[in-house]
Amino acid sequence: MIVPAYLDPNVQIQDLLTGVSFASGGAGYDPLTTQMVSAISLSDQLDLFKEYISKIEAAVGQERTATCRKAYTDFLINSASNFFQELYGQGARRIGVLSVPAIGCVPAQRTLGGGIERECSEIINQGARLFNSKLSSQIDSLNTKLPNARLVYVDIYNTLLSLIQNPSKYGFQVANKGCCGTGNIEVLFLCNRYSPGTCNDPSKYIFWDSYHPTEKAYKILISRVLGNQIFKFF
């Protein structure tokens, strides 16, 4: 049985209930891989999954939706596990694995799923936490299974969330919008020299566009993450 593509214009609601594919040929954990082959990035695939959740919730309710979310996280964990084992097979032994961040709190998800007040989208964050829990367990399992492997689960969910919830503590003024354009939805190529409304001082913002942190935010994230996790690699 072939699972239909979510973006297939012929997909019906019954297809959504029995499973669809969000995969895009050539997409990978490395964003450069996605760009080189013009594939749908993992972040865009997650956006499609959010849209998918909304559709099946409207059709069958939240209880059945939760089952579908679980199945998708299982699919992602299986893909990630295969990737890590392939790296190990090529000789890699110390592998850092980033968790999924609190993606429900990035500006785009606030705009799309945060209501009129643009709050964090809790349903998206729930999915991220579910995936991260399974990812952490899978990494523990692989460390036991693979001789001399040192896979390290690196939590960026709570690290980024801390910045978002306490912006002034880290020297930021804006946590719910990006610097680029309106700050609510623009991302990637929509952020350019012609984008109207772009802020004058990105250092006041946690996010550059509606998904990606600013240089200042990245420096803080890297410092906190490495400071807490680097010893686990040795």
C-alpha positions as CSV (number, residue, x, y, z in Angstrom):
1,M,0.0,0.0,0.0
2,I,1.3,3.4,-1.0
3,V,0.7,6.3,1.5
4,P,-0.5,9.3,-0.5
5,A,1.3,12.6,-0.4
6,Y,-0.3,15.2,1.8
7,L,0.1,17.8,-1.0
8,D,-1.6,15.6,-3.6
9,P,-4.6,17.7,-4.7
10,N,-6.7,14.5,-4.9
11,V,-6.2,13.6,-1.2
12,Q,-9.5,13.2,0.7
13,I,-10.3,13.4,4.4
14,Q,-10.3,9.6,4.7
15,D,-6.7,9.6,3.4
16,L,-5.7,12.0,6.2
17,L,-7.2,9.7,8.8
18,T,-5.3,6.6,7.5
19,G,-2.0,8.4,7.0
20,V,-0.3,10.6,4.5
21,S,3.3,11.4,3.6
22,F,5.0,14.8,4.3
23,A,8.3,13.7,3.0
24,S,10.1,15.6,0.2
25,G,12.8,13.9,-1.8
26,G,16.3,15.1,-0.9
27,A,15.3,16.9,2.4
28,G,17.6,16.3,5.3
29,Y,18.6,17.4,8.7
30,D,21.2,19.7,7.1
31,P,19.3,22.7,5.7
32,L,21.9,23.1,2.9
33,T,20.8,19.7,1.6
34,T,17.3,20.9,1.2
35,Q,18.3,24.0,-0.6
36,M,20.6,22.2,-3.0
37,V,17.8,19.9,-4.3
38,S,14.9,22.4,-3.9
39,A,13.1,20.1,-1.5
40,I,10.6,21.0,1.1
41,S,12.5,21.8,4.3
42,L,11.8,20.0,7.6
43,S,10.4,23.2,9.1
44,D,8.0,23.5,6.2
45,Q,7.1,19.9,6.6
46,L,6.2,20.6,10.2
47,D,4.0,23.6,9.0
48,L,2.2,21.2,6.7
49,F,1.7,18.8,9.6
50,K,0.2,21.6,11.7
51,E,-2.2,22.3,8.9
52,Y,-3.0,18.6,8.7
53,I,-3.7,18.5,12.4
54,S,-6.2,21.3,12.1
55,K,-8.0,19.5,9.2
56,I,-8.4,16.2,11.0
57,E,-9.4,17.9,14.3
58,A,-12.2,19.6,12.5
59,A,-13.2,16.3,11.0
60,V,-12.9,13.8,13.9
61,G,-12.0,15.7,17.1
62,Q,-8.8,16.0,19.2
63,E,-8.7,12.5,20.6
64,R,-8.2,10.8,17.3
65,T,-5.9,13.6,16.2
66,A,-3.6,12.8,19.1
67,T,-3.2,9.3,17.7
68,C,-2.2,10.7,14.3
69,R,0.4,13.0,16.0
70,K,1.9,10.0,17.8
71,A,2.2,8.1,14.5
72,Y,4.0,11.0,12.8
73,T,6.5,11.5,15.7
74,D,7.2,7.7,15.5
75,F,7.9,8.2,11.8
76,L,10.3,11.0,12.5
77,I,12.1,9.1,15.2
78,N,12.6,6.1,12.9
79,S,14.1,8.4,10.2
80,A,16.4,10.1,12.7
81,S,17.5,6.7,14.1
82,N,18.4,5.4,10.7
83,F,20.3,8.6,10.0
84,F,22.4,8.3,13.2
85,Q,23.2,4.7,12.5
86,E,24.4,5.5,9.0
87,L,26.7,8.2,10.5
88,Y,28.0,5.6,13.0
89,G,28.6,3.2,10.1
90,Q,30.7,5.8,8.4
91,G,32.9,6.1,11.5
92,A,31.3,8.9,13.5
93,R,31.3,8.3,17.2
94,R,30.6,11.6,18.9
95,I,27.3,12.9,17.6
96,G,25.4,15.8,19.0
97,V,21.6,15.7,18.4
98,L,19.6,18.8,18.8
99,S,16.1,18.6,20.1
100,V,13.2,20.3,18.4
101,P,12.9,23.8,19.7
102,A,9.7,25.3,21.1
103,I,8.4,25.9,17.6
104,G,4.9,26.8,18.8
105,C,6.5,30.1,20.0
106,V,8.3,31.2,16.8
107,P,6.6,34.2,15.3
108,A,5.1,32.4,12.3
109,Q,3.4,29.8,14.5
110,R,2.1,32.6,16.8
111,T,0.6,34.2,13.7
112,L,-0.9,31.0,12.3
113,G,-2.1,29.2,15.5
114,G,-1.8,31.6,18.4
115,G,-5.1,33.4,18.1
116,I,-5.8,37.1,18.1
117,E,-3.2,37.7,20.9
118,R,-0.6,35.7,19.0
119,E,0.2,33.5,21.9
120,C,2.5,30.4,21.6
121,S,0.7,27.6,19.9
122,E,0.5,25.0,22.6
123,I,-0.6,22.2,20.2
124,I,2.6,22.6,18.3
125,N,4.7,22.7,21.4
126,Q,3.0,19.5,22.6
127,G,4.1,17.8,19.4
128,A,7.7,19.1,19.9
129,R,7.8,17.8,23.5
130,L,6.4,14.4,22.4
131,F,9.1,14.1,19.7
132,N,11.8,15.3,22.1
133,S,10.9,12.7,24.7
134,K,11.0,9.9,22.1
135,L,14.3,11.3,20.7
136,S,16.0,11.3,24.0
137,S,14.9,7.7,24.7
138,Q,16.1,6.6,21.3
139,I,19.5,8.2,21.8
140,D,19.9,6.3,25.1
141,S,19.0,3.1,23.3
142,L,21.5,3.7,20.5
143,N,24.3,4.5,23.0
144,T,23.7,1.1,24.5
145,K,23.4,-0.7,21.2
146,L,26.4,0.9,19.3
147,P,29.9,0.1,20.8
148,N,31.9,3.3,21.7
149,A,29.1,5.6,20.5
150,R,28.7,8.9,22.3
151,L,25.4,10.3,21.0
152,V,24.4,13.4,23.1
153,Y,20.9,14.7,23.3
154,V,21.1,18.5,23.2
155,D,18.1,20.3,24.7
156,I,17.4,23.5,22.9
157,Y,13.6,23.4,23.6
158,N,13.9,24.8,27.1
159,T,16.9,27.0,26.3
160,L,15.1,28.9,23.6
161,L,11.9,29.0,25.6
162,S,13.8,30.6,28.4
163,L,14.8,33.4,26.1
164,I,11.3,33.9,24.8
165,Q,9.7,33.9,28.3
166,N,12.3,36.2,29.8
167,P,13.6,38.4,27.0
168,S,14.7,41.4,29.2
169,K,16.9,39.0,31.2
170,Y,19.0,38.4,28.1
171,G,18.9,42.0,26.8
172,F,16.1,41.6,24.3
173,Q,13.0,43.9,23.9
174,V,10.9,41.9,21.4
175,A,10.2,38.1,21.6
176,N,7.0,37.6,19.6
177,K,8.0,39.2,16.3
178,G,10.9,39.0,13.9
179,C,13.0,42.0,12.9
180,C,12.3,41.4,9.2
181,G,9.3,43.1,7.6
182,T,6.2,42.9,9.8
183,G,7.9,40.2,11.8
184,N,4.8,38.1,11.8
185,I,5.2,35.8,8.8
186,E,8.2,36.7,6.6
187,V,10.9,34.0,6.3
188,L,13.9,33.2,4.1
189,F,13.7,34.9,0.7
190,L,10.9,37.1,1.9
191,C,13.4,38.9,4.0
192,N,15.5,41.1,1.7
193,R,16.6,44.7,1.2
194,Y,13.2,45.5,-0.1
195,S,11.2,44.1,2.9
196,P,9.2,47.1,4.3
197,G,9.2,47.7,8.0
198,T,12.4,45.8,8.9
199,C,13.8,46.9,12.2
200,N,16.9,49.1,12.6
201,D,18.5,47.1,15.4
202,P,18.2,43.3,15.3
203,S,20.0,43.0,18.6
204,K,16.7,44.0,20.3
205,Y,15.0,41.0,18.8
206,I,15.2,37.3,19.6
207,F,14.1,36.4,16.0
208,W,15.4,37.8,12.7
209,D,12.5,36.4,10.6
210,S,9.4,34.5,11.6
211,Y,11.5,31.3,12.3
212,H,15.1,32.0,12.8
213,P,16.8,33.7,15.8
214,T,19.1,36.7,15.4
215,E,22.8,36.5,15.6
216,K,22.7,37.8,19.2
217,A,20.1,35.1,20.1
218,Y,22.2,32.4,18.5
219,K,25.3,33.4,20.4
220,I,23.4,33.2,23.7
221,L,21.8,29.8,22.8
222,I,25.2,28.3,21.7
223,S,26.9,29.6,24.9
224,R,24.2,28.1,27.1
225,V,23.8,24.8,25.3
226,L,27.6,24.1,24.9
227,G,28.3,25.2,28.5
228,N,25.8,22.7,29.8
229,Q,26.4,19.8,27.3
230,I,30.0,19.9,26.1
231,F,31.3,17.6,28.8
232,K,29.0,14.8,27.7
233,F,31.0,14.3,24.5
234,F,34.1,13.2,26.4
